[in-house]
Amino acid sequence: MASDIHLLELASGIKDSLVKSGFLTVESILASSITDLSNKVGVDLYIAQIIIQEAKKFGMGTNEQQPQLLISDGELT
């Protein structure tokens, strides 16, 4: 299974820690609570919250790596 963790806009050290802690997909991050993520990765709750927010952005397609439609002056771009 290929990891999509490297597509998140997070520091490379955080991404490495996520993978080493068993978080191989964005979905695995989203399935965890902030406390669980914090404990498993060894980061504060604030950092865990940032990781989950970034995973949510990625999952919603608002990450720059994901294509998205833009509406400008009533036209799709």
N, C-alpha and C positions, 0 to 999 in steps of 0.2 A: 504494500500500500504506500503510495507516494504521500509525503507530508506537504500540506499546504501552509504550514506554520511559517515557512520562509517568505510567504507573500504578505504577511502582516507588517504594518508599519510600526515596528518595535525595534529596540536596540538588539543587535545580533547576540549579545550575551543573554538577554532575556529569552530570545528564541531558542538558543542552545539549551538553556535551563529547562524550558518547556519540553523540548524533545527528550532530554535526559530523564525528565520526571514522568515520561509516558504520555505526554500530550502530543499526539502525532497529527491531529487534524483540528481545524477550527471548531468542528462539531464537538470534539472531546472537551474543548475549553468551555463551550457554551453549555455543556451538560454538567458542569461543575459549579459549585457555589463559590463565592468570593473567598470564604474561609477555607474551603477545601483546596482551592487553587493556591492560596497563600501558604498553607501548610505543606503541600506537596512540592511546590517549587522553591519554597524558602524565601519568599518576599513578603513585604508588609502588605496589609490589607489594601492600602492605597494603590500600590503597584498592581496587585491582583485585580482591582477594580478597573484600572487603565487597560490591562490585558483583555478583560472581558468586554469592555467598551469597544476596543479595537476589533475584537472578534465579531461583535455584533455589527459594526460598520461594514466589515468585510462580508459578512453573511447577507447584509441588506444590499450589497452591490454599490456602496458608497466609497469603497476603497479605490484608489487610483488604478490598481491592477485590474479591476473589474470594469468591463465596458458599461456605459450608462448613457441614457438618452438625455439630452439637454434641450430645454425649450428656451429659445431666445426670440423675442418679438413675435411670439405666436407660431414660430416655425421650429420643427425638430432639427437639431444639428447632430 
